[in-house]
């Protein structure tokens, strides 16, 4: 089973090489892409089952033992993220193929889309499996390089301008991360995460806190937490629908994953807990208030994306097992639902030619399937029972109540208010785009490609299925949270003889 660990990274990279060779042959290119991501999903499921039953799986790359060599680690958290990300990227790929078959306009995927998309997938999986800080940095850089290409597909002036903003901000975050990596190595002599868990405890408190804050700053920009989130609503909405969807669903969650991993493994004390709680509360409020003020559907969803990142940071900031359980569950939920909503926005744009709520109307009557897809996903995001959004938020709020104190109780109130405002935003979109009298922008003669609708429907069903399998899923997230808090399962798996 250990040989399976590098496959989620290798399969997309090999697929990228093959699709690049097949750049002038669209059908084989698509078959290779779908096959690679399907195989990646299968491997991810096998890794999750193995990690849940027997603990973390570790691959020492090049047979160099840790902490000298590069290590890939598939524990319950990493394997769960692999499963969700693989399922989402596969559905988005199918959506993009359907979109390309259905039209030849500006948003149709180009031949370079497939190799770049697979490199992006490899960057995501590498970040989840990385067992050292530098390999995590490499994963982020793979994401950055591929995402800039995807963000500027077709080369329109607006896409290049917003893509440049995205790249500048993320390069800045990468520079901060790289400086942090250098400082960590200078202070400890290692970058292996399991080894750092022991070495960082030996440093003076001031040095440890400085390193912790540097890493949080870098990951906070990647995760788009307030006040480091202003770049996101301007960057995402201009990209093609499948690109925006995978960005919204995955890229910020890689930053959240890095925060969860480093805060639990490297800095298990609660010194940054209050800071994270304050940031979480501000991220929720500022994001959802920004969404309330929007009239464009993609920008509105971008602001809800920022807002709901706050729920995940809330769970991390509580520094308890219950908080981590809620945070991990909510990451899984949000990857699925936020991706779905952006795909629905893409379908609306494809059907009507616009995502401006002021120009939309009557979609529930003209295209009922769009009404169903949006309504189920929006209610899930808002946290209406019995959807997974409700279960995730309930778990986080209960964890906050269990901790007690002024700040956790304040976050419970802010989280409740954010959920109500999310429901208001969803109701406003439904009223303006789906319920009122149809506008002239609705084009009755523009049917939606079946594959795009099918891929979106699969994600909607997957979001509903999170409720059905909530019991087993909470078992997995609880096991992951317990391992994160104990640290020893991860450390002993990587360094069986203990830290040198």
C-alpha positions, 0 to 999 in steps of 0.5 A: 500500500505504501507504493500508492502514496505518490500516485495522486501526484504522479498520475496527474503529472504523467497525464499532463505530459501525455495531454501536452503531446496530444495537444492537437487531438482533443478526444484522446486528450480528454480521455487521458485527463478523465482517466488520470483523474478517475484513477487518482480518485480511486487511489485516494479512496484506497489511501483513506480506507488504509489510513482510517484502519491502520494509521498514516502511510509514509513514502520515503522518496528515493529511499532516503530516510526522514528527516534527510529525504523528502517524505510523503505522508497520507494520514486521515486528514491528507487522505480525506482531502485527497478524496474530496479534491479528486472528486471535485476536480473530476466533476469540474473537468467533465463540466469543462469538456461539456462546455467545450462541446456545447459552444465555441465561444470565449469560455470554451477550454483551449487545448492547453487547458488539460495539461495545465489543469492536471498540473494544478491537480498535482500541485493540490495533491502534493500540498496535501501529502507533503511531509516537509515545509519545502515540499509544501512550498513546491505544491503551492508554486505548482498551483500558482504557475498553473492557476495563472495560465488557467486564469488568463485563458483566451487572453482578454484584457480583463482576465490578464489584469485580474490575473496579474493581481492574483499572481502579484498577491500570491507571489508575495505570499510565496515570498513570505512563505519561502522566507519563513522556510529559511528562518525555520531551517536556520533556527532548527536545522530541519524542514521535516514536519515530524522532526520540526514538531520536536525541534521547535519545542526547544526554541525560545518562546519569542522565536517560536511565536515569530515563526508561527506568525510568519507562516500564518501570514503566508497561509492567511493570504493563500486562504484569503482570510481577512484582512488578506482577502481583498484580492479574491473577489476581483480575481476569480469572477473573470475566469472561465466557469470551470476555472473559477469553480475549481479555484473557489473550491480548492485553492483557498482550502489548500491554505486552510489545510496548511494552517490546520497542519502547521498549527496542530503539528508544529505549534500545538500550544494555544498562543495564536488561538485568540488571534485566529478567533478574531480573524475568523470573526472578521472574515465571516462578517466582512465577507458576508456583508460584501456578498449582501452588497453585490449584484453580480452572481460570481462576485457574490459567490466570491464574497460568500467564499471568503466569509465561510473560510471564517468558519474553518479558522474558527474551528482551528482557533478553538484549539480543541478536538471538537473544534478541529472536527467541525473545521475539517467537516466544514472544509469537506462540505465547503469544497463541494458546495462552493464549487457547485455554486460556481458551476451553477453560475456558469450554467446561468451565464451560459443560458442567459449570457449574464450573471448580473442579477439585475438582468436576470429573472424567471429562470425557475420557469424557463429552466427548472433544472437550474432552479433545483440545482441552485436551490439545493446548493444554496440552502446547503451553504446557508446551513438549513437542516438537514444539509451538511452545512447545518451539521458542520456549523452546528458542530462548530457552534457546539465546540465554541459553546463548550470552550466558553468565554467571551471570545468563543461566545462572540464567535458563536453569535457571529457564526449564527449571524453569518448563517442568517445573512447567507440565507438572506443572500441566497433568498435574494438571488432566488427572488431576483434570478429565478422567481420574478418575471423573466427578463429579455436576457433569458434565451429560450433557444439556448439549451444547456449541454447535457454533460455540464448539467450532469457534472453539476448534478453529480456535485449537488448529489454529492453535497446532499450525500454528505448528510446521508453519510454524516455519521461515518464522515464524522468518524473520519474527521474525529479520528483525524482531529484526535491524531492531529491533537495527539501528534504522535501517530504522525510523528511515529509514522514518519520517524519510527525511532523517534526524532534524532 
